[in-house]
Amino acid sequence: MGGSPTAGPKVWALGDLEDTHVSLGLLGATVVLVGLLRVVTLWGLPDGDPRRRPGPRLRPFLMELLATFQLCACTHELTVQADLNPSPHFGLTLTYFFTVIHGLTLTGSFCNPCAVLQKMAMERLAVETGILRILAQMAGALLARAYMVAVWSLGLIEQHRADRHRACRNPMRTDVPEACLVEAICSFIFHSAVIQLKYIRPKLRIHLQAALITFLVFAGGSITGAVFNPALALSLHMKCFQGEFHNFAIVYWVGPTAGIAMMVLMYRFFLPWLNRKRSLKFE
């Protein structure tokens, strides 16, 4: 009788730890799978041999689709990790670690429609190329959701079964205008930092960007989830979009896009105007 109260928690902790290991293994397997598919894509559709290329736009489309697929699929499973281990320190550590992994393995891809819009507005990325990238991102996001639902249906751990049947994981903890503002601010801060960090050596830049994303998740995660990525939001909260499309579209699509618009206005118009004004003042 005396051992019963302690035996229960020990068994629960052991099972929970095993579930965490299975979930982490799934995350690693997804990264390896996408890496292999990207290598096959690069090998099968090389730049230098037009005879082996069915179309000049297919390779970047597939690379962008696979990159967004990896980001969304891993983020789906990270939400499972948050349920298995509710410690915020553990969740933030995983956020930082996998953001670094994405930065190291998905070079050359945007994975975010807002990043494409920023490139189109500030670095003259062709409109057709930008639209193609955004379509690839949306396709990758939806494919990632279908992939995770299929994996969760296997019932590898109990939490997978619970997440598969959950109607809507609503991340908003405030009203729509405030949530939209939070997403806009997160988008503005992140993409402004990306511009400032682009001349730093890549390995250090990846860690700095991962640290910034982790901070934004810490600051805004309890309000909106701090997604600031329309493709990722569609993948994570598609059932919520179906139920309250206008609210989720305003928060997770209009909000980050507004943040990008503010950033472009600042860098293209306000800062040059301010520099000219200061130059005239010192003449």
Accessible surface in RSA format (square Angstrom, percent):
REM  Atomic radii and reference values for relative SASA: ProtOr
REM  Chains: A
REM  Algorithm: Lee & Richards
REM  Probe-radius: 1.40
REM  Slices: 20
REM RES _ NUM      All-atoms   Total-Side   Main-Chain    Non-polar    All polar
REM                ABS   REL    ABS   REL    ABS   REL    ABS   REL    ABS   REL
RES MET A   1   210.03 108.8 161.18 106.7  48.85 116.3 128.28 109.1  81.75 108.3
RES GLY A   2    72.48  89.4   0.00   N/A  72.48  89.4  44.88 123.2  27.60  61.8
RES GLY A   3    48.36  59.6   0.00   N/A  48.36  59.6  37.54 103.0  10.81  24.2
RES SER A   4    75.05  63.4  59.96  80.0  15.09  34.8  36.95  78.7  38.10  53.4
RES PRO A   5    95.74  69.8  73.97  67.4  21.77  79.2  86.84  71.7   8.90  55.3
RES THR A   6    80.54  57.3  77.26  78.3   3.28   7.8  66.40  89.2  14.14  21.4
RES ALA A   7    50.21  46.2  45.24  69.8   4.97  11.3  50.12  70.6   0.09   0.2
RES GLY A   8    41.22  50.8   0.00   N/A  41.22  50.8  37.06 101.7   4.16   9.3
RES PRO A   9    81.49  59.4  74.76  68.2   6.72  24.4  79.92  66.0   1.56   9.7
RES LYS A  10   148.90  72.6 140.33  86.1   8.57  20.4  90.85  81.8  58.05  61.8
RES VAL A  11   107.72  70.9 104.81  94.9   2.91   7.0 106.21  92.3   1.51   4.1
RES TRP A  12   175.04  70.2 165.71  80.2   9.33  21.9 144.79  77.2  30.25  49.1
RES ALA A  13    51.32  47.2  45.54  70.3   5.78  13.1  47.24  66.5   4.08  10.8
RES LEU A  14   106.11  59.1 102.11  73.1   4.00  10.1 105.59  74.2   0.52   1.4
RES GLY A  15    28.26  34.9   0.00   N/A  28.26  34.9  27.29  74.9   0.98   2.2
RES ASP A  16    30.78  21.6  26.97  26.8   3.81   9.0   4.69  11.0  26.08  26.0
RES LEU A  17    95.03  52.9  91.80  65.7   3.23   8.1  94.58  66.4   0.46   1.2
RES GLU A  18    95.19  54.7  93.36  70.6   1.83   4.4  33.35  64.5  61.84  50.5
RES ASP A  19    34.58  24.2  34.58  34.4   0.00   0.0   0.00   0.0  34.58  34.5
RES THR A  20    11.67   8.3  11.67  11.8   0.00   0.0   7.84  10.5   3.83   5.8
RES HIS A  21   105.62  57.7  96.44  67.0   9.18  23.5  61.73  63.6  43.89  51.1
RES VAL A  22    61.98  40.8  52.93  47.9   9.05  21.8  59.74  51.9   2.24   6.1
RES SER A  23     0.00   0.0   0.00   0.0   0.00   0.0   0.00   0.0   0.00   0.0
RES LEU A  24    57.76  32.2  50.84  36.4   6.92  17.4  51.18  35.9   6.59  17.7
RES GLY A  25    44.48  54.9   0.00   N/A  44.48  54.9  37.80 103.7   6.67  14.9
RES LEU A  26    21.23  11.8  15.90  11.4   5.33  13.4  19.56  13.7   1.67   4.5
RES LEU A  27     1.02   0.6   0.57   0.4   0.45   1.1   1.02   0.7   0.00   0.0
RES GLY A  28    31.27  38.6   0.00   N/A  31.27  38.6  30.91  84.8   0.36   0.8
RES ALA A  29    57.95  53.3  45.54  70.3  12.41  28.2  52.63  74.1   5.31  14.1
RES THR A  30     2.82   2.0   2.65   2.7   0.18   0.4   0.80   1.1   2.03   3.1
RES VAL A  31    21.77  14.3  20.37  18.4   1.41   3.4  20.37  17.7   1.41   3.8
RES VAL A  32    93.13  61.3  86.94  78.7   6.19  14.9  92.51  80.4   0.62   1.7
RES LEU A  33    71.82  40.0  69.90  50.0   1.92   4.8  71.63  50.3   0.20   0.5
RES VAL A  34     0.05   0.0   0.05   0.0   0.00   0.0   0.05   0.0   0.00   0.0
RES GLY A  35    27.64  34.1   0.00   N/A  27.64  34.1  27.16  74.5   0.49   1.1
RES LEU A  36   107.27  59.7 106.36  76.1   0.92   2.3 106.48  74.8   0.80   2.1
RES LEU A  37    73.30  40.8  72.42  51.8   0.89   2.2  72.42  50.9   0.89   2.4
RES ARG A  38    16.81   7.1  16.81   8.6   0.00   0.0   5.34   7.3  11.47   7.0
RES VAL A  39    92.40  60.8  91.80  83.1   0.60   1.5  92.00  79.9   0.40   1.1
RES VAL A  40    89.82  59.1  88.15  79.8   1.67   4.0  89.29  77.6   0.52   1.4
RES THR A  41    14.89  10.6   9.48   9.6   5.41  12.9   5.43   7.3   9.46  14.3
RES LEU A  42    72.75  40.5  66.03  47.2   6.72  16.9  66.25  46.5   6.50  17.5
RES TRP A  43   180.26  72.3 170.20  82.4  10.06  23.6 151.42  80.7  28.85  46.8
RES GLY A  44    24.09  29.7   0.00   N/A  24.09  29.7  16.02  44.0   8.07  18.1
RES LEU A  45    20.69  11.5  20.69  14.8   0.00   0.0  20.69  14.5   0.00   0.0
RES PRO A  46    30.73  22.4  29.74  27.1   0.99   3.6  30.73  25.4   0.00   0.0
RES ASP A  47    95.38  66.8  79.07  78.7  16.31  38.6  33.92  79.8  61.47  61.3
RES GLY A  48    74.32  91.7   0.00   N/A  74.32  91.7  42.77 117.4  31.55  70.7
RES ASP A  49    32.62  22.9  31.21  31.1   1.41   3.3  17.61  41.4  15.02  15.0
RES PRO A  50   102.46  74.7  90.27  82.3  12.18  44.3  91.17  75.3  11.28  70.1
RES ARG A  51   217.57  91.4 177.20  90.3  40.37  96.1  84.06 114.9 133.51  80.9
RES ARG A  52   108.70  45.6  93.58  47.7  15.12  36.0  42.37  57.9  66.33  40.2
RES ARG A  53    59.79  25.1  43.45  22.1  16.34  38.9   5.45   7.5  54.33  32.9
RES PRO A  54   100.07  72.9  53.51  48.8  46.55 169.2  66.81  55.2  33.26 206.7
RES GLY A  55    20.11  24.8   0.00   N/A  20.11  24.8  18.56  50.9   1.55   3.5
RES PRO A  56    97.36  71.0  88.65  80.8   8.71  31.7  89.06  73.5   8.30  51.6
RES ARG A  57   133.19  55.9 132.49  67.5   0.69   1.7  40.87  55.9  92.32  56.0
RES LEU A  58    65.61  36.5  60.63  43.4   4.98  12.5  64.15  45.1   1.46   3.9
RES ARG A  59    45.27  19.0  45.27  23.1   0.00   0.0   4.44   6.1  40.83  24.7
RES PRO A  60    38.78  28.3  33.63  30.7   5.15  18.7  38.32  31.6   0.46   2.8
RES PHE A  61    50.45  25.2  50.27  31.1   0.18   0.5  50.41  30.6   0.04   0.1
RES LEU A  62    54.54  30.4  54.54  39.0   0.00   0.0  54.54  38.3   0.00   0.0
RES MET A  63    24.98  12.9  24.98  16.5   0.00   0.0  24.98  21.2   0.00   0.0
RES GLU A  64     0.71   0.4   0.18   0.1   0.53   1.3   0.16   0.3   0.55   0.4
RES LEU A  65    23.57  13.1  23.57  16.9   0.00   0.0  23.57  16.6   0.00   0.0
RES LEU A  66    19.03  10.6  19.03  13.6   0.00   0.0  19.03  13.4   0.00   0.0
RES ALA A  67     0.00   0.0   0.00   0.0   0.00   0.0   0.00   0.0   0.00   0.0
RES THR A  68     0.22   0.2   0.22   0.2   0.00   0.0   0.22   0.3   0.00   0.0
RES PHE A  69    12.87   6.4  12.87   8.0   0.00   0.0  12.87   7.8   0.00   0.0
RES GLN A  70     0.79   0.4   0.79   0.6   0.00   0.0   0.00   0.0   0.79   0.6
RES LEU A  71    32.95  18.4  32.95  23.6   0.00   0.0  32.95  23.1   0.00   0.0
RES CYS A  72     0.11   0.1   0.11   0.1   0.00   0.0   0.00   0.0   0.11   0.1
RES ALA A  73     1.03   0.9   0.20   0.3   0.82   1.9   0.36   0.5   0.66   1.8
RES CYS A  74     0.51   0.4   0.00   0.0   0.51   1.2   0.51   1.3   0.00   0.0
RES THR A  75    25.77  18.3  25.76  26.1   0.00   0.0  20.12  27.0   5.65   8.5
RES HIS A  76     6.24   3.4   6.24   4.3   0.00   0.0   1.09   1.1   5.16   6.0
RES GLU A  77     1.06   0.6   1.06   0.8   0.00   0.0   1.06   2.1   0.00   0.0
RES LEU A  78    31.78  17.7  26.15  18.7   5.63  14.2  26.47  18.6   5.30  14.3
RES THR A  79    29.69  21.1  26.53  26.9   3.17   7.5  27.18  36.5   2.51   3.8
RES VAL A  80     0.00   0.0   0.00   0.0   0.00   0.0   0.00   0.0   0.00   0.0
RES GLN A  81     1.98   1.1   1.84   1.3   0.14   0.3   1.98   4.2   0.00   0.0
RES ALA A  82    51.42  47.3  43.48  67.1   7.94  18.1  45.56  64.2   5.86  15.5
RES ASP A  83    58.58  41.0  31.69  31.5  26.88  63.6  12.12  28.5  46.46  46.3
RES LEU A  84    14.13   7.9   8.55   6.1   5.59  14.0  10.47   7.4   3.67   9.9
RES ASN A  85    48.84  33.7  46.66  45.1   2.18   5.2   3.70   8.9  45.14  43.6
RES PRO A  86   112.42  81.9  89.48  81.6  22.93  83.4  94.30  77.9  18.11 112.6
RES SER A  87    45.08  38.1  34.68  46.3  10.40  24.0  30.68  65.3  14.40  20.2
RES PRO A  88    89.13  65.0  78.50  71.6  10.62  38.6  88.89  73.4   0.24   1.5
RES HIS A  89   141.58  77.4 138.43  96.2   3.15   8.1  95.32  98.2  46.26  53.8
RES PHE A  90    56.51  28.3  51.38  31.8   5.13  13.3  55.79  33.8   0.72   2.1
RES GLY A  91    23.52  29.0   0.00   N/A  23.52  29.0  21.44  58.8   2.08   4.7
RES LEU A  92    37.79  21.0  36.73  26.3   1.06   2.7  37.02  26.0   0.77   2.1
RES THR A  93    86.53  61.5  80.50  81.6   6.02  14.4  61.55  82.7  24.97  37.8
RES LEU A  94    16.65   9.3  16.65  11.9   0.00   0.0  16.65  11.7   0.00   0.0
RES THR A  95    27.19  19.3  25.75  26.1   1.44   3.4  12.11  16.3  15.08  22.8
RES TYR A  96    73.85  34.5  73.85  42.0   0.00   0.0  57.12  42.9  16.73  20.6
RES PHE A  97   106.96  53.5 106.31  65.8   0.65   1.7 106.96  64.8   0.00   0.0
RES PHE A  98    13.04   6.5  13.04   8.1   0.00   0.0  13.04   7.9   0.00   0.0
RES THR A  99    24.73  17.6  22.47  22.8   2.26   5.4  13.58  18.2  11.15  16.9
RES VAL A 100    13.24   8.7  13.24  12.0   0.00   0.0  13.24  11.5   0.00   0.0
RES ILE A 101    39.13  22.3  39.13  29.2   0.00   0.0  39.13  28.2   0.00   0.0
RES HIS A 102    20.03  10.9  18.63  12.9   1.40   3.6  16.85  17.4   3.18   3.7
RES GLY A 103    26.21  32.3   0.00   N/A  26.21  32.3  22.19  60.9   4.02   9.0
RES LEU A 104    91.23  50.8  69.85  50.0  21.39  53.8  70.32  49.4  20.91  56.3
RES THR A 105    57.33  40.8  39.40  39.9  17.93  42.7  45.22  60.7  12.11  18.3
RES LEU A 106    10.84   6.0   5.72   4.1   5.13  12.9   6.04   4.2   4.80  12.9
RES THR A 107    94.93  67.5  78.18  79.3  16.75  39.9  56.05  75.3  38.88  58.8
RES GLY A 108    73.41  90.5   0.00   N/A  73.41  90.5  44.30 121.6  29.11  65.2
RES SER A 109    25.60  21.6   3.07   4.1  22.53  51.9   0.65   1.4  24.95  35.0
RES PHE A 110    46.72  23.4  30.16  18.7  16.56  43.1  32.98  20.0  13.74  39.3
RES CYS A 111    13.90  10.5  13.86  15.5   0.04   0.1   7.53  19.1   6.38   6.9
RES ASN A 112    12.04   8.3  12.04  11.6   0.00   0.0   6.59  15.9   5.45   5.3
RES PRO A 113     7.14   5.2   7.14   6.5   0.00   0.0   7.14   5.9   0.00   0.0
RES CYS A 114     0.12   0.1   0.12   0.1   0.00   0.0   0.00   0.0   0.12   0.1
RES ALA A 115    16.07  14.8  16.05  24.8   0.02   0.0  16.05  22.6   0.02   0.0
RES VAL A 116     0.00   0.0   0.00   0.0   0.00   0.0   0.00   0.0   0.00   0.0
RES LEU A 117    56.06  31.2  53.42  38.2   2.64   6.6  53.58  37.6   2.47   6.7
RES GLN A 118     8.03   4.5   8.03   5.9   0.00   0.0   0.00   0.0   8.03   6.1
RES LYS A 119    62.84  30.7  62.84  38.6   0.00   0.0  26.88  24.2  35.96  38.3
RES MET A 120    46.04  23.8  30.26  20.0  15.77  37.6  30.38  25.8  15.65  20.7
RES ALA A 121    39.52  36.3  22.69  35.0  16.82  38.3  33.50  47.2   6.01  15.9
RES MET A 122    45.22  23.4  20.55  13.6  24.66  58.7  20.55  17.5  24.66  32.7
RES GLU A 123    77.33  44.4  50.56  38.2  26.77  63.7  31.85  61.6  45.48  37.1
RES ARG A 124   197.13  82.8 170.21  86.8  26.92  64.1  67.61  92.4 129.52  78.5
RES LEU A 125    46.01  25.6  35.77  25.6  10.24  25.7  40.86  28.7   5.15  13.9
RES ALA A 126    53.03  48.8  39.09  60.3  13.94  31.7  49.70  70.0   3.32   8.8
RES VAL A 127    91.56  60.3  88.08  79.7   3.48   8.4  88.08  76.5   3.48   9.4
RES GLU A 128   115.15  66.1 109.35  82.7   5.80  13.8  41.21  79.7  73.93  60.4
RES THR A 129    45.58  32.4  44.85  45.5   0.73   1.7  21.42  28.8  24.15  36.5
RES GLY A 130     0.00   0.0   0.00   N/A   0.00   0.0   0.00   0.0   0.00   0.0
RES ILE A 131    89.09  50.7  88.73  66.1   0.35   0.9  89.09  64.2   0.00   0.0
RES LEU A 132    37.88  21.1  37.30  26.7   0.58   1.5  37.77  26.5   0.12   0.3
RES ARG A 133    40.94  17.2  40.91  20.9   0.03   0.1   1.08   1.5  39.86  24.2
RES ILE A 134    37.00  21.1  37.00  27.6   0.00   0.0  37.00  26.6   0.00   0.0
RES LEU A 135   101.94  56.8  98.35  70.4   3.59   9.0  98.36  69.1   3.58   9.6
RES ALA A 136     0.00   0.0   0.00   0.0   0.00   0.0   0.00   0.0   0.00   0.0
RES GLN A 137     0.00   0.0   0.00   0.0   0.00   0.0   0.00   0.0   0.00   0.0
RES MET A 138    44.81  23.2  44.81  29.7   0.00   0.0  43.80  37.2   1.01   1.3
RES ALA A 139    38.66  35.5  28.78  44.4   9.88  22.5  34.98  49.3   3.68   9.7
RES GLY A 140     0.00   0.0   0.00   N/A   0.00   0.0   0.00   0.0   0.00   0.0
RES ALA A 141     0.00   0.0   0.00   0.0   0.00   0.0   0.00   0.0   0.00   0.0
RES LEU A 142    77.95  43.4  72.34  51.8   5.60  14.1  72.76  51.1   5.18  14.0
RES LEU A 143    91.65  51.0  87.80  62.8   3.86   9.7  91.03  63.9   0.62   1.7
RES ALA A 144     0.00   0.0   0.00   0.0   0.00   0.0   0.00   0.0   0.00   0.0
RES ARG A 145    28.60  12.0  28.60  14.6   0.00   0.0   4.48   6.1  24.12  14.6
RES ALA A 146    59.10  54.3  46.51  71.8  12.59  28.6  53.86  75.9   5.24  13.9
RES TYR A 147    50.70  23.7  43.27  24.6   7.43  19.3  41.68  31.3   9.03  11.1
RES MET A 148     1.54   0.8   1.54   1.0   0.00   0.0   0.93   0.8   0.61   0.8
RES VAL A 149    51.18  33.7  51.18  46.3   0.00   0.0  51.18  44.5   0.00   0.0
RES ALA A 150    58.20  53.5  49.05  75.7   9.16  20.8  55.11  77.6   3.10   8.2
RES VAL A 151    18.98  12.5  18.17  16.4   0.81   1.9  18.94  16.5   0.03   0.1
RES TRP A 152    13.04   5.2  13.04   6.3   0.00   0.0  13.04   7.0   0.00   0.0
RES SER A 153    55.30  46.7  26.48  35.3  28.82  66.4  14.51  30.9  40.79  57.1
RES LEU A 154   126.26  70.3  96.13  68.8  30.13  75.7 100.31  70.4  25.94  69.8
RES GLY A 155    16.72  20.6   0.00   N/A  16.72  20.6   2.74   7.5  13.98  31.3
RES LEU A 156    91.56  51.0  63.34  45.3  28.22  71.0  67.84  47.6  23.72  63.8
RES ILE A 157     5.07   2.9   0.47   0.3   4.60  11.1   5.07   3.6   0.00   0.0
RES GLU A 158   109.00  62.6 105.89  80.1   3.12   7.4  57.23 110.7  51.77  42.3
RES GLN A 159    34.60  19.3  32.96  24.1   1.63   3.9   1.21   2.6  33.39  25.3
RES HIS A 160     0.00   0.0   0.00   0.0   0.00   0.0   0.00   0.0   0.00   0.0
RES ARG A 161   105.25  44.2 104.23  53.1   1.03   2.4  52.40  71.6  52.86  32.0
RES ALA A 162    46.42  42.7  29.92  46.2  16.50  37.5  41.23  58.1   5.19  13.7
RES ASP A 163    12.79   9.0   2.70   2.7  10.09  23.8   1.74   4.1  11.05  11.0
RES ARG A 164    86.69  36.4  78.09  39.8   8.60  20.5   6.30   8.6  80.39  48.7
RES HIS A 165   132.66  72.5 105.88  73.6  26.78  68.5  71.16  73.3  61.50  71.6
RES ARG A 166    90.60  38.0  78.13  39.8  12.47  29.7  35.99  49.2  54.61  33.1
RES ALA A 167    79.60  73.2  65.99 101.8  13.61  31.0  72.13 101.6   7.47  19.8
RES CYS A 168    49.98  37.8  28.77  32.1  21.21  49.8  22.65  57.4  27.33  29.5
RES ARG A 169    69.31  29.1  61.43  31.3   7.88  18.8  38.33  52.4  30.99  18.8
RES ASN A 170    59.16  40.8  50.19  48.5   8.97  21.6  19.52  47.0  39.64  38.3
RES PRO A 171    19.07  13.9  11.18  10.2   7.88  28.7  17.08  14.1   1.98  12.3
RES MET A 172    27.40  14.2  13.20   8.7  14.19  33.8  12.92  11.0  14.48  19.2
RES ARG A 173   163.31  68.6 128.04  65.3  35.27  84.0  56.34  77.0 106.97  64.8
RES THR A 174    44.04  31.3  15.07  15.3  28.96  69.0  21.50  28.9  22.53  34.1
RES ASP A 175    88.44  61.9  74.63  74.3  13.81  32.7  40.93  96.3  47.51  47.4
RES VAL A 176    33.58  22.1  32.18  29.1   1.41   3.4  32.18  28.0   1.41   3.8
RES PRO A 177    98.19  71.6  85.12  77.6  13.07  47.5  92.43  76.3   5.77  35.8
RES GLU A 178    83.36  47.9  78.45  59.4   4.90  11.7  26.34  50.9  57.02  46.6
RES ALA A 179     0.00   0.0   0.00   0.0   0.00   0.0   0.00   0.0   0.00   0.0
RES CYS A 180    22.80  17.2  22.80  25.4   0.00   0.0   3.63   9.2  19.17  20.7
RES LEU A 181   101.35  56.4  97.84  70.0   3.51   8.8 100.95  70.9   0.40   1.1
RES VAL A 182    22.09  14.5  20.80  18.8   1.29   3.1  21.83  19.0   0.26   0.7
RES GLU A 183     0.01   0.0   0.01   0.0   0.00   0.0   0.00   0.0   0.01   0.0
RES ALA A 184     5.32   4.9   5.32   8.2   0.00   0.0   5.32   7.5   0.00   0.0
RES ILE A 185    77.80  44.3  77.22  57.5   0.57   1.4  77.80  56.0   0.00   0.0
RES CYS A 186     7.32   5.5   7.32   8.2   0.00   0.0   0.00   0.0   7.32   7.9
RES SER A 187     0.00   0.0   0.00   0.0   0.00   0.0   0.00   0.0   0.00   0.0
RES PHE A 188    52.67  26.4  52.67  32.6   0.00   0.0  52.67  31.9   0.00   0.0
RES ILE A 189    67.64  38.5  63.90  47.6   3.74   9.0  66.36  47.8   1.28   3.5
RES PHE A 190    26.47  13.2  26.47  16.4   0.00   0.0  26.47  16.0   0.00   0.0
RES HIS A 191     3.96   2.2   3.76   2.6   0.21   0.5   1.38   1.4   2.59   3.0
RES SER A 192    13.70  11.6  13.60  18.2   0.10   0.2  13.70  29.2   0.00   0.0
RES ALA A 193    23.31  21.4  17.48  27.0   5.83  13.3  22.79  32.1   0.52   1.4
RES VAL A 194    40.74  26.8  40.72  36.9   0.02   0.1  40.72  35.4   0.02   0.1
RES ILE A 195    20.99  11.9  18.36  13.7   2.63   6.3  19.08  13.7   1.91   5.2
RES GLN A 196   112.77  63.1  92.34  67.5  20.43  48.6  37.63  80.1  75.14  57.0
RES LEU A 197    28.72  16.0  28.72  20.5   0.00   0.0  28.72  20.2   0.00   0.0
RES LYS A 198    88.17  43.0  72.02  44.2  16.14  38.4  40.68  36.6  47.49  50.6
RES TYR A 199   187.58  87.6 153.46  87.3  34.12  88.8 124.62  93.7  62.96  77.6
RES ILE A 200    54.76  31.2  47.52  35.4   7.24  17.4  52.28  37.6   2.48   6.7
RES ARG A 201   162.92  68.4 151.66  77.3  11.26  26.8  65.26  89.2  97.66  59.2
RES PRO A 202    79.95  58.3  79.95  72.9   0.00   0.0  79.95  66.0   0.00   0.0
RES LYS A 203   147.83  72.1 146.70  90.0   1.13   2.7  89.62  80.7  58.21  62.0
RES LEU A 204    74.50  41.5  70.91  50.7   3.59   9.0  74.15  52.1   0.35   0.9
RES ARG A 205    55.78  23.4  55.78  28.4   0.00   0.0   2.11   2.9  53.67  32.5
RES ILE A 206    21.90  12.5  20.07  15.0   1.83   4.4  20.79  15.0   1.11   3.0
RES HIS A 207    78.42  42.9  76.95  53.5   1.47   3.8  51.16  52.7  27.27  31.7
RES LEU A 208    68.98  38.4  64.59  46.2   4.39  11.0  64.81  45.5   4.17  11.2
RES GLN A 209    36.40  20.4  36.40  26.6   0.00   0.0   3.53   7.5  32.87  24.9
RES ALA A 210     0.03   0.0   0.00   0.0   0.03   0.1   0.00   0.0   0.03   0.1
RES ALA A 211    49.65  45.6  41.58  64.2   8.07  18.3  44.33  62.4   5.32  14.1
RES LEU A 212    34.56  19.2  29.84  21.3   4.72  11.9  34.03  23.9   0.53   1.4
RES ILE A 213    35.67  20.3  35.67  26.6   0.00   0.0  35.67  25.7   0.00   0.0
RES THR A 214    21.04  15.0  21.04  21.3   0.00   0.0  21.04  28.3   0.00   0.0
RES PHE A 215   117.04  58.6 111.82  69.3   5.21  13.6 116.64  70.7   0.40   1.1
RES LEU A 216     4.96   2.8   4.96   3.6   0.00   0.0   4.96   3.5   0.00   0.0
RES VAL A 217    40.48  26.6  37.36  33.8   3.13   7.5  37.36  32.5   3.13   8.5
RES PHE A 218   133.56  66.8 115.26  71.4  18.30  47.6 119.16  72.2  14.40  41.2
RES ALA A 219    52.93  48.7  30.78  47.5  22.14  50.4  36.84  51.9  16.09  42.6
RES GLY A 220     3.48   4.3   0.00   N/A   3.48   4.3   3.45   9.5   0.04   0.1
RES GLY A 221    23.81  29.4   0.00   N/A  23.81  29.4  10.80  29.6  13.01  29.1
RES SER A 222    85.58  72.3  64.87  86.6  20.71  47.7  56.51 120.3  29.07  40.7
RES ILE A 223    48.72  27.7  48.56  36.2   0.16   0.4  48.72  35.1   0.00   0.0
RES THR A 224     0.00   0.0   0.00   0.0   0.00   0.0   0.00   0.0   0.00   0.0
RES GLY A 225    26.65  32.9   0.00   N/A  26.65  32.9  14.32  39.3  12.34  27.6
RES ALA A 226     5.45   5.0   0.00   0.0   5.45  12.4   0.00   0.0   5.45  14.4
RES VAL A 227    12.54   8.2   5.03   4.6   7.51  18.1   7.67   6.7   4.87  13.2
RES PHE A 228    10.68   5.3  10.68   6.6   0.00   0.0  10.68   6.5   0.00   0.0
RES ASN A 229     8.59   5.9   8.12   7.8   0.47   1.1   2.74   6.6   5.85   5.7
RES PRO A 230     7.23   5.3   7.23   6.6   0.00   0.0   7.23   6.0   0.00   0.0
RES ALA A 231     0.00   0.0   0.00   0.0   0.00   0.0   0.00   0.0   0.00   0.0
RES LEU A 232    18.26  10.2  18.10  13.0   0.16   0.4  18.10  12.7   0.16   0.4
RES ALA A 233     0.08   0.1   0.08   0.1   0.00   0.0   0.08   0.1   0.00   0.0
RES LEU A 234    23.55  13.1  23.55  16.8   0.00   0.0  23.55  16.5   0.00   0.0
RES SER A 235     0.00   0.0   0.00   0.0   0.00   0.0   0.00   0.0   0.00   0.0
RES LEU A 236    23.63  13.2  13.03   9.3  10.60  26.6  13.03   9.2  10.60  28.5
RES HIS A 237     9.71   5.3   7.82   5.4   1.89   4.8   8.16   8.4   1.55   1.8
RES MET A 238    52.42  27.1  52.42  34.7   0.00   0.0  41.52  35.3  10.90  14.4
RES LYS A 239    74.01  36.1  65.77  40.4   8.23  19.6  44.74  40.3  29.27  31.2
RES CYS A 240     3.99   3.0   0.48   0.5   3.51   8.3   3.11   7.9   0.89   1.0
RES PHE A 241     4.66   2.3   4.64   2.9   0.03   0.1   4.64   2.8   0.03   0.1
RES GLN A 242   132.15  73.9  95.40  69.7  36.75  87.5  46.71  99.4  85.44  64.8
RES GLY A 243    63.50  78.3   0.00   N/A  63.50  78.3  34.35  94.3  29.15  65.3
RES GLU A 244    80.54  46.2  79.55  60.2   0.99   2.4  25.50  49.3  55.04  44.9
RES PHE A 245   111.18  55.6 107.74  66.7   3.43   8.9 107.74  65.3   3.43   9.8
RES HIS A 246   116.96  63.9 112.59  78.3   4.38  11.2  83.89  86.5  33.07  38.5
RES ASN A 247    31.31  21.6  31.31  30.3   0.00   0.0   0.00   0.0  31.31  30.3
RES PHE A 248     1.50   0.8   1.50   0.9   0.00   0.0   1.50   0.9   0.00   0.0
RES ALA A 249    13.09  12.0  13.09  20.2   0.00   0.0  13.09  18.4   0.00   0.0
RES ILE A 250    70.88  40.3  70.88  52.8   0.00   0.0  70.88  51.0   0.00   0.0
RES VAL A 251     0.00   0.0   0.00   0.0   0.00   0.0   0.00   0.0   0.00   0.0
RES TYR A 252     0.57   0.3   0.29   0.2   0.28   0.7   0.37   0.3   0.20   0.2
RES TRP A 253    70.14  28.1  69.35  33.6   0.80   1.9  69.91  37.3   0.24   0.4
RES VAL A 254    81.49  53.6  78.80  71.3   2.69   6.5  81.29  70.6   0.20   0.6
RES GLY A 255     0.00   0.0   0.00   N/A   0.00   0.0   0.00   0.0   0.00   0.0
RES PRO A 256     0.07   0.0   0.07   0.1   0.00   0.0   0.07   0.1   0.00   0.0
RES THR A 257    55.04  39.1  54.43  55.2   0.61   1.4  43.93  59.0  11.11  16.8
RES ALA A 258    39.01  35.9  32.32  49.9   6.69  15.2  38.21  53.8   0.79   2.1
RES GLY A 259     0.00   0.0   0.00   N/A   0.00   0.0   0.00   0.0   0.00   0.0
RES ILE A 260     6.55   3.7   6.55   4.9   0.00   0.0   6.55   4.7   0.00   0.0
RES ALA A 261    49.18  45.2  43.06  66.5   6.11  13.9  48.93  68.9   0.24   0.6
RES MET A 262    85.84  44.5  81.31  53.8   4.53  10.8  41.91  35.6  43.93  58.2
RES MET A 263     0.00   0.0   0.00   0.0   0.00   0.0   0.00   0.0   0.00   0.0
RES VAL A 264    20.13  13.2  20.13  18.2   0.00   0.0  20.13  17.5   0.00   0.0
RES LEU A 265   102.40  57.0 101.73  72.8   0.67   1.7 101.82  71.5   0.58   1.6
RES MET A 266    48.41  25.1  46.05  30.5   2.36   5.6  22.66  19.3  25.75  34.1
RES TYR A 267    39.20  18.3  26.04  14.8  13.16  34.2  20.56  15.4  18.65  23.0
RES ARG A 268    95.93  40.3  79.99  40.8  15.95  38.0  20.13  27.5  75.80  45.9
RES PHE A 269   126.73  63.4 120.96  74.9   5.77  15.0 124.21  75.3   2.52   7.2
RES PHE A 270   103.63  51.8  99.00  61.3   4.63  12.0 103.63  62.8   0.00   0.0
RES LEU A 271    59.03  32.9  59.03  42.2   0.00   0.0  59.03  41.5   0.00   0.0
RES PRO A 272    42.04  30.6  37.52  34.2   4.52  16.4  41.65  34.4   0.40   2.5
RES TRP A 273   115.05  46.2 114.88  55.6   0.17   0.4  87.24  46.5  27.81  45.1
RES LEU A 274    59.68  33.2  59.68  42.7   0.00   0.0  59.68  41.9   0.00   0.0
RES ASN A 275    85.21  58.8  82.80  80.0   2.42   5.8  24.00  57.8  61.21  59.2
RES ARG A 276   142.95  60.0 139.68  71.2   3.27   7.8  70.81  96.8  72.13  43.7
RES LYS A 277   116.52  56.8 112.30  68.9   4.22  10.1  68.99  62.1  47.54  50.6
RES ARG A 278   139.24  58.5 138.43  70.6   0.81   1.9  33.73  46.1 105.51  63.9
RES SER A 279    61.77  52.2  52.79  70.5   8.98  20.7  31.09  66.2  30.69  43.0
RES LEU A 280   124.71  69.5 110.74  79.2  13.97  35.1 110.85  77.9  13.86  37.3
RES LYS A 281   168.42  82.2 135.61  83.2  32.81  78.1  88.69  79.8  79.73  84.9
RES PHE A 282   160.74  80.4 126.42  78.3  34.31  89.3 130.94  79.4  29.79  85.3
RES GLU A 283   164.26  94.3  98.83  74.8  65.44 155.8  74.79 144.7  89.48  73.1
END  Absolute sums over single chains surface
CHAIN  1 A    15102.7      12760.5       2342.1      10638.6       4464.1
END  Absolute sums over all chains
TOTAL         15102.7      12760.5       2342.1      10638.6       4464.1
